[in-house]
Amino acid sequence: MCNQFVPPVERVDGSTVVLYGNYNIMREREGRNDHQRLHSMRSILYGFAMTLLCVSTAKTQTTFTAQRVASGLTQPLFVTALPGDVNHLFIVQQTGQIRILDLRTSRLNRKPFFNIQGMLTSTGEQGLLGMAFDPNFASNRKFYLNFTTPGGAFGNGVTHISQFQVPAGRHRKRRVVREKILLRFDHPQPNHNGGWIAFSPRAGDANNLYIGTGDGGGSNDQGPGHIEPGGNAQSNTTLLGKILRVHVDSNLGTTSIPSDNPFFGSGTFRQEIWLFGLRNPYRASFDRQNGRMFIGDVGQNTREEVDVQEATNPGGGENYGWRLREGTIATPTGNPVVGGAPPPGNVDPILDYGRATGGTIIGGYVYRGTQIPALQGTYVFGDFLAGKIFTLDYNGTTVSNFQDITSQLFPTRQGGFNLQNPSSFGEDANGELYITDIGNGSVYKIVP
């Protein structure tokens, strides 16, 4: 059984004109009339023992909790903020809407900031999955979305990494806003879509956009649309099972290849590839203080893992081992079994855990806010199926203080709200951390 993130979803297709607020998005494509609803969840396999890595003493402060800041949302799976805007949080819904939360009043704006629902297929793991503001959004009003559209060579959807723009002002006039597609690629199966996109805070990395892609779906990186021998994640002729890195020309809405990408100039390998050997890097992040990248790579049947890419190697090229490796072990599944010895240059995860702990990792963030000093420098992440929130400390060499802090956060002190299925984490402009819960349509903030 495949243990990817499968939230309850709704698909609405058909319109070539999508209304958002007082604006229209025009898109030329064949309409569809499908309206589907899928609710899918895999059970957690509790027969495996938890890796006894660094489970440790408690933090000095144990008084932080979670506070519900938004509710009544439809499948929230990401939050972000504009740099310098401490008053608003942008909430991404899998169904295609981006909502704005006023942090001063804890109220959601009635009209979405943006809505591409009519462009999407959003069943299972597909839909609107990621968002990143242009580094110069304040002047150019541009941002980037990672989403899936219907169709494709396999009939299982097409990922678009696209630029959009909203005019300045308060949306008082109707204007046509068009999509500029930076990248697109087909999915052999509808699961393992990745979804994360972000610009880097690293010095010398301006306007480089990072994109997480799944291995093409199905299970064990095998079957139709999976390259043999080795699978998609180990093949550098496909964009699947990777972290991609492209340089964005914001003015033109086009991309080029950074000259230090590992396959720059290759006539054989995809030059967009920056990291490979990943199964489904649904959520990743940069530590805003030192640029270290943390990746939550969703496992198959046995292990979930946290991977790291160090800022000291800006050109990338790391191989994280999938499909040969699941966490720190040889992958035990497949027909034939796909596991084996680590590939050349394999980078092991800094932490992996088994089914006694959880079943679908949700990558998080290193806390760099100011409200909770005890969490400073701590990586906060979670597990969708287990409904848990974890923390760990990482000093560049060793993991320590791997803890389950769910009971410290939930039920919330105010209102007694419980966590169901954490689907993502996000930061506001001050570096404070938020949790989206797709199970109950809420957003929570970690507070003292």
C-alpha positions in Angstrom: 0.0 0.0 0.0 1.2 3.5 -0.9 1.4 6.0 2.0 1.2 9.3 0.2 -0.8 12.3 1.3 -4.4 11.8 0.2 -6.7 14.4 1.7 -10.5 14.7 1.0 -10.8 16.7 -2.2 -13.3 18.2 -4.6 -12.8 18.7 -8.3 -14.6 21.3 -10.3 -13.8 21.8 -14.0 -15.5 23.3 -17.0 -15.3 27.0 -17.1 -12.8 28.7 -19.3 -13.3 32.0 -17.3 -12.5 31.8 -13.6 -13.8 34.7 -11.4 -11.6 35.7 -8.5 -12.7 38.7 -6.5 -13.4 41.2 -9.3 -11.0 39.7 -11.8 -11.2 37.1 -14.5 -8.5 34.6 -15.5 -8.9 33.6 -19.1 -7.6 30.2 -20.2 -8.0 28.6 -23.6 -8.6 24.9 -23.1 -11.3 22.3 -23.6 -13.9 22.4 -20.8 -14.8 19.4 -18.7 -17.9 18.7 -16.7 -16.6 16.3 -14.2 -17.5 16.9 -10.6 -16.0 14.4 -8.3 -15.3 13.9 -4.6 -12.8 11.6 -3.2 -12.1 10.8 0.4 -9.1 8.5 0.8 -6.9 7.6 3.7 -4.5 4.8 4.4 -4.2 3.1 7.7 -1.0 3.3 9.6 0.9 0.0 9.9 1.9 -0.3 13.5 3.9 -3.5 13.2 7.3 -1.8 12.8 9.4 -0.4 15.6 10.3 3.2 15.8 13.9 4.2 15.2 15.3 5.1 18.5 17.1 8.2 17.2 17.8 10.9 19.7 14.4 10.8 21.5 15.3 12.9 24.4 14.8 15.3 27.2 12.2 18.0 27.0 12.8 21.6 26.1 13.3 24.0 28.9 10.0 25.7 28.1 6.9 23.5 27.9 4.3 26.3 27.9 3.7 26.8 24.2 0.4 25.8 22.7 -1.5 26.2 19.4 -4.1 28.8 18.8 -6.7 28.5 16.1 -6.5 31.6 13.9 -8.8 30.6 11.0 -11.5 28.0 10.4 -14.2 27.1 7.9 -11.6 26.7 5.1 -11.8 24.2 2.3 -8.8 21.9 2.2 -6.1 24.3 3.4 -2.6 23.0 2.6 -0.2 25.9 2.8 0.3 29.4 4.3 2.8 32.1 3.5 3.3 35.8 3.9 4.7 38.7 1.9 8.1 39.8 3.2 7.6 42.7 5.5 3.8 42.3 5.7 3.2 41.4 9.3 -0.6 41.9 9.1 -1.6 39.2 6.6 -1.4 35.5 6.0 -2.1 34.0 2.6 -3.8 30.6 2.8 -3.7 28.1 -0.1 -6.7 25.8 -0.6 -6.3 22.6 -2.6 -9.5 23.5 -4.5 -7.8 26.5 -6.1 -8.5 29.5 -4.0 -6.0 31.7 -2.1 -7.6 33.3 1.0 -6.2 36.3 2.9 -6.3 36.2 6.7 -6.0 39.6 8.5 -3.8 38.7 11.5 -5.0 41.9 13.4 -8.6 40.9 13.4 -8.4 37.1 12.8 -10.8 37.5 10.0 -10.7 36.0 6.5 -11.3 38.4 3.6 -14.7 37.6 2.0 -13.3 37.4 -1.5 -10.3 35.3 -2.4 -7.0 36.9 -3.3 -6.9 34.5 -6.3 -9.0 31.6 -7.6 -8.0 29.1 -10.3 -10.5 26.4 -9.4 -11.8 26.1 -13.0 -8.4 25.3 -14.3 -7.6 22.4 -11.9 -8.0 18.8 -11.3 -8.0 18.4 -7.6 -8.8 14.8 -6.8 -6.6 12.8 -4.5 -3.2 14.5 -4.2 -3.7 16.9 -7.1 -4.9 20.5 -7.2 -3.3 23.8 -6.1 -0.4 22.6 -4.1 2.2 25.4 -3.7 2.7 29.2 -3.9 5.7 31.5 -3.8 5.7 35.3 -4.1 8.1 36.9 -6.5 11.1 38.4 -4.6 10.0 41.8 -6.1 6.3 41.4 -5.6 6.0 44.8 -4.0 6.8 46.4 -7.4 5.8 43.8 -10.0 2.8 42.1 -8.2 3.8 38.7 -9.5 3.7 35.3 -7.9 4.0 31.6 -8.8 1.8 28.6 -8.4 2.3 24.8 -8.5 -0.9 23.1 -9.6 -2.3 20.2 -11.7 -4.5 20.5 -14.7 -6.5 17.7 -16.4 -5.2 15.5 -19.2 -1.6 14.8 -20.2 0.1 12.0 -22.1 -1.1 9.5 -19.5 -4.5 11.1 -18.7 -3.4 11.5 -15.1 -2.8 15.2 -15.0 -0.2 17.8 -15.8 1.8 19.9 -13.3 2.1 23.6 -14.2 4.6 25.9 -12.6 3.2 29.2 -13.6 3.5 32.9 -13.1 0.5 35.1 -12.4 0.1 38.8 -11.7 -2.4 40.9 -9.8 -2.7 44.6 -10.3 -2.1 47.1 -7.5 -5.1 48.5 -5.6 -8.0 46.8 -4.0 -9.4 44.9 -6.9 -12.0 47.5 -7.9 -11.8 46.9 -11.6 -12.2 43.9 -13.8 -9.0 42.9 -15.7 -7.8 39.8 -17.6 -4.9 38.1 -16.0 -3.1 35.4 -18.0 -1.0 32.4 -17.0 2.6 32.3 -18.0 3.8 28.7 -17.9 7.4 28.3 -16.7 7.4 24.4 -16.6 4.9 21.6 -17.2 5.2 17.9 -17.0 2.9 14.9 -17.2 2.1 12.4 -14.4 2.1 8.6 -15.2 -0.2 8.1 -12.1 -2.2 10.7 -10.3 -0.4 10.5 -6.9 3.1 11.7 -5.8 2.8 15.2 -7.2 5.2 16.9 -4.9 3.9 20.5 -4.7 6.5 22.6 -2.9 7.9 25.8 -4.5 10.0 28.5 -3.0 12.6 31.1 -3.7 15.9 30.8 -1.8 17.1 33.1 0.9 20.7 32.1 0.2 23.3 34.7 -0.8 24.0 34.7 -4.5 20.8 32.7 -5.2 18.5 35.6 -6.2 15.5 34.7 -8.3 16.2 31.0 -8.3 13.0 29.1 -7.9 13.0 25.6 -6.3 10.4 23.0 -7.1 9.6 19.6 -5.5 8.4 16.9 -7.8 7.2 13.3 -7.0 8.4 10.2 -8.7 5.4 9.8 -11.0 3.2 8.0 -8.6 1.9 4.4 -8.3 4.1 2.5 -5.9 7.8 1.6 -5.7 8.6 3.9 -8.7 7.6 1.1 -11.0 5.2 0.6 -13.9 4.0 2.6 -16.9 5.8 5.9 -17.2 8.6 4.8 -14.8 12.1 4.6 -16.5 13.9 1.3 -16.1 16.3 0.3 -14.9 16.2 2.2 -11.6 13.0 4.2 -11.7 12.3 7.9 -12.3 13.9 9.2 -9.2 17.3 7.8 -10.1 17.0 8.8 -13.8 18.2 12.3 -14.7 16.4 12.3 -18.0 13.1 13.0 -16.3 12.0 15.8 -14.0 10.1 13.4 -11.7 11.4 12.5 -8.2 13.5 15.6 -7.9 14.1 19.1 -6.5 14.4 21.4 -9.5 16.1 24.7 -9.6 15.5 27.3 -12.3 16.3 31.0 -12.6 13.2 33.2 -13.2 13.1 36.3 -15.3 10.3 38.0 -13.6 9.7 40.5 -16.3 9.4 38.0 -19.1 7.9 35.1 -17.2 10.6 32.8 -18.5 13.3 30.5 -17.0 16.9 29.7 -17.6 19.3 27.2 -16.0 21.7 28.4 -13.2 25.2 27.8 -14.3 26.1 25.8 -11.2 23.2 23.4 -11.5 24.8 19.8 -11.6 23.7 19.1 -15.2 24.1 22.6 -16.7 25.0 22.3 -20.4 24.2 18.6 -20.6 22.7 17.4 -23.8 21.4 14.2 -22.1 20.2 15.1 -18.6 17.5 17.6 -17.7 19.3 20.7 -16.7 16.6 21.8 -14.3 17.5 19.0 -11.9 19.2 20.1 -8.7 18.6 17.1 -6.3 17.4 13.6 -7.1 16.6 10.2 -5.6 13.3 11.5 -3.9 10.0 9.8 -3.7 7.5 12.6 -2.9 9.1 15.8 -1.5 5.7 17.3 -0.8 7.0 20.0 1.6 10.4 21.4 2.1 11.9 24.7 3.4 14.9 26.9 3.8 16.2 27.9 7.3 15.8 31.7 6.9 18.9 32.2 9.1 21.5 30.0 7.5 19.9 28.8 4.2 20.0 25.1 5.1 17.3 23.1 3.3 15.1 20.6 5.0 13.0 18.1 3.0 10.2 15.9 4.2 10.2 13.0 1.8 7.1 10.8 2.1 8.0 7.1 2.3 6.5 3.9 0.8 5.4 1.3 3.3 8.1 1.4 5.9 10.0 4.6 6.6 9.4 8.4 6.6 12.4 10.7 6.3 13.9 14.1 6.9 16.6 15.1 4.4 19.0 18.0 4.5 20.8 19.9 1.8 23.5 22.2 3.1 24.0 25.8 1.9 27.7 25.1 1.7 26.9 23.2 -1.5 24.9 25.7 -3.5 25.2 23.7 -6.8 23.4 20.7 -5.4 23.7 17.3 -7.1 22.9 15.2 -4.0 21.2 11.8 -4.4 18.9 10.8 -1.6 18.6 7.2 -2.6 15.0 6.4 -3.6 13.9 3.9 -5.0 16.9 1.8 -3.8 16.6 3.3 -0.3 13.6 4.0 1.9 14.9 6.1 4.7 18.1 4.4 5.9 17.1 0.9 4.7 16.9 -1.0 1.4 13.4 -0.6 0.1 11.7 -3.9 1.0 8.8 -3.7 -1.5 8.2 -3.9 -5.2 7.6 -6.5 -7.9 10.5 -7.3 -8.2 11.7 -5.8 -4.9 13.4 -2.5 -5.8 15.7 -2.1 -2.7 19.4 -2.4 -2.8 22.7 -1.0 -1.7 23.0 2.8 -1.5 23.7 4.3 -4.9 27.0 6.2 -5.5 27.0 9.5 -3.6 24.0 8.5 -1.6 23.0 11.0 1.2 21.2 9.4 4.1 18.4 11.2 5.9 19.2 13.0 9.1 16.2 11.2 10.6 13.8 8.4 9.6 11.0 6.8 11.5 8.7 3.8 11.2 5.0 3.1 11.3 4.8 3.0 15.0 5.4 6.8 14.8 3.6 7.9 11.7 2.8 7.2 8.0 3.1 10.4 5.9 5.7 13.0 6.8 4.9 16.7 6.4 8.0 18.8 6.1 8.2 21.9 8.3 10.4 24.8 9.2 13.2 25.8 11.5 11.6 28.2 14.0 13.1 31.7 13.7 10.4 33.7 15.3 10.7 35.6 18.6 7.7 34.7 20.6 8.9 31.2 21.7 12.6 31.4 22.7 12.7 27.7 23.6 11.9 26.7 20.0 14.6 29.0 18.5 16.6 27.0 15.9 14.3 23.9 16.3 12.9 22.1 13.2 9.1 21.7 13.6 7.4 19.2 11.3 4.6 16.7 11.4 2.8 13.6 10.2 -0.5 13.7 8.2 -1.8 10.2 9.0 -0.7 10.1 12.6 -2.0 13.6 13.3 1.2 14.5 15.1 3.6 17.4 15.4 7.3 16.7 16.0 10.5 18.7 16.7 14.2 18.0 16.4 17.4 19.9 16.7 20.1 19.6 14.1 23.6 21.1 14.3 24.8 20.2 10.9 26.1 16.8 12.0 23.8 15.3 14.7 20.1 15.1 15.4 19.0 15.5 19.0 15.8 16.1 20.9 13.5 14.3 18.5 10.1 14.7 20.3 6.4 14.4 19.8 5.0 17.8 21.0 1.4 17.2 19.9 0.0 17.0 23.4 1.7 20.4 24.2 -0.2 22.0 21.4 -3.5 20.2 21.3 -6.2 20.4 22.4 -5.7 24.2 22.2 -5.9 26.1 25.5 -8.5 28.4 24.0 -11.4 26.6 22.6 -10.1 23.1 23.2 -9.6 22.4 19.4 -7.9 19.2 18.4 -5.6 18.5 15.5 -6.8 16.1 12.8 -4.6 15.9 9.7 -1.8 18.5 9.5 -1.2 19.2 5.8 1.5 21.8 5.9 3.4 24.4 7.9 4.2 28.0 7.1 5.8 31.1 8.3 4.5 34.7 8.7 6.7 37.7 8.0 8.1 37.5 11.5 9.0 33.8 11.3 6.2 32.6 13.6 4.9 29.2 12.6 1.5 28.0 11.5 -0.1 24.6 10.9 -2.7 23.9 8.3 -5.2 21.2 9.1 -6.9 19.8 6.0 -9.0 17.5 8.2 -11.0 20.2 9.9 -10.4 23.2 7.6 -8.4 25.2 10.1 -5.1 27.1 10.5 -3.3 27.1 13.9 -0.5 29.3 15.1 2.1 28.1 17.6 2.0 30.6 20.5 3.5 30.9 24.0 
